[in-house]
Every structure is written in C-alpha cells, then in structure tokens.
C-alpha cells in the first residue's frame, strides 16, 4: 500500500477513533451524574429513619409523663378529700404539704407533657414532609435513570457503528502502527497524525532534527515524532523552498567563510605589493 494511501486511511481512522473515544468517555461519565442525586436520597432516608426513632422516643416519654400526671392528680385529689377528716394541726400541716407537693408535680408533669406533645407534633410534620420528599426524589431518580439508560444505549449504538467503520478501514494497515496510533490519540486529545511544516511538528511545535524532516519529506515510511510520538506527514508551508535541506548543505556555509577569508588574504597581499612598489 502506498504511503499516501496509508496516511489517508490514518486521517480517516483518526476521526473515527476520536469520536469513538469521546463517546466511550461520555458513556463512562454519564452514570456519575446519578451519584449526587443518589447521595441526596440516601441522606434523606437516613434523616427519615432518625426522625422516626426520635419520634418513638418522644412518644414513649409522652406516655410516661401522661401517666405521672394522672398519678399526681389522683394523689392531690385524694389528699384534698382527706382534708375533711383532719383533727389536729400536725395532721393538717402534713396533709397540706402532700397537696402542695402533688400540685407542684402535677404542674411540672403537665408542662413536660405539653413539651413532648409539641415535639411529637413537629416531628410528625417533619416525617410527613420527609416521606413526601423521598417519594419525589425516588420518582425523579428513576426517571433520570431511565433517561440515562436510553442515552447510554444511543451512544453505545454510535460506538458500534464506529467500530464497524473502523473494522472496514484497518485491513492493510500495520497492527503495531494501529496499536500505537490509537494509544497516541487517547493520550493526545484526538490527534495522532499531524503535519510537519518548516521542520516543525504541528502537534508539539518542536523543531525536528534534519534527518527526521528529510525522512518525512521523502514519504517512504511511517515516521513518529521523537518528542510527542505522533505520526508525521509532509505538508507544504508558505516557505516551501526553505522547509527541508540536505545535511550536506550544512558544510556550504563553512566553505563560504573559507572563500571570504581567502579573498581577504589576497586583498592584503595586493595592498602590501602596492605599498612596496610605491616605496621604490
């Protein structure tokens, strides 16, 4: 297969692989969208459980205070009835103290009971709201999950299509080159084959050694950039005549310097000769 045909295939394959890799990354990232919503739902359920446990404790406490209030009330009423049977001052004082103690307990238990009833009412409202919110979140999450499944299915279908296009394209290409090429595209943001202009790699913008530039220009084999590992192909630039040169040309500048030095030496000799003739 001619090298230009290989480059054409690689350029087409680059588009296919870039799109496929992008879709694969999206398919991998899409489920992560649900993580935040699932964490929120998990926290709501934990709060709901905690509130129910707190409600149960308050319900037990409310029952205990109600019992204590009833007992204190019965004790007070009983002492008040016994007041009619009192015959001595000492009995009166003792019974009066019982009535006052029972009344104080009754008052305190009533306050405690009212407090627990208020807490129970607030918790019941919070639990009702939490249950409704959890139900709504579960519906939203299920709807989002179905949407994501449909989206993932669609993208997997696109990936399958790209895989078929890739399979039709790769016959005739070197498997080792294909392996490197796909890895480069994954690591280099979708660019695995780039042009070389003016001896510069258009992928990493590094100046390439002369032998690499000439090798790419010859177009006889696959050449990888020594800096970014991308596959290189030749492309004419605005300075077409200055893009490439032979390594042998490097010596021509030195030859030019030697010629200038020789001319300079000849001029000095001529001046010296002229000076001698003038003196004579």
C-alpha angles and dihedrals in degrees: 000000000000115000091239090056089050090052091049091052092047092051091051091044089051091059091048095047094044092053092044093049090048091052092046090053091049091050088052094048099042097077089054088069088072094054095081092046092047091049090051091050090048091053091048091052092048090050089048091053092046091050091050091051090049090047091053092051091049091047090055091046090048090054092049093050090048090054092047091048091052092049092049091049092050090048092051094048091048092051091048090054091049089055089081091061096052114121105170136049092239091054090048093052093047093048092045089054090051090052093049093047092048091048091051091049090047091052093047093047090049090053091047090048092050090049093052091046089053091049091048091051092050092046092048090053092047092049091050091050092046092051091051091047092049091050091050092047091050091052092048092047093050091048091048091048092053090049091050092048089053091047093048090048091052093049092047087054090054090048090052090052091050090048089056091049090048092050090053092049105046101065109112095024122114108260091217091052090048092051092051092042095055092045090051092051091051091050099038102052097261099314116113102147122044138168127255116223127181090351091303125119108234090209101058098008092231121146107247127220113265094248091056092049092050092045091054091045091054089057096205100125145012110279124191122208108253090219108041099015093231120143111257130215130179121255127175115247132197089270095054096161094050099047098091137018137172120261087234089066089068089078095053091077091056090049089053091053090050091051091051091050091050091051090048091052091049090051091052091050091050091051092049091050092049090051093053093050091050092052091052 
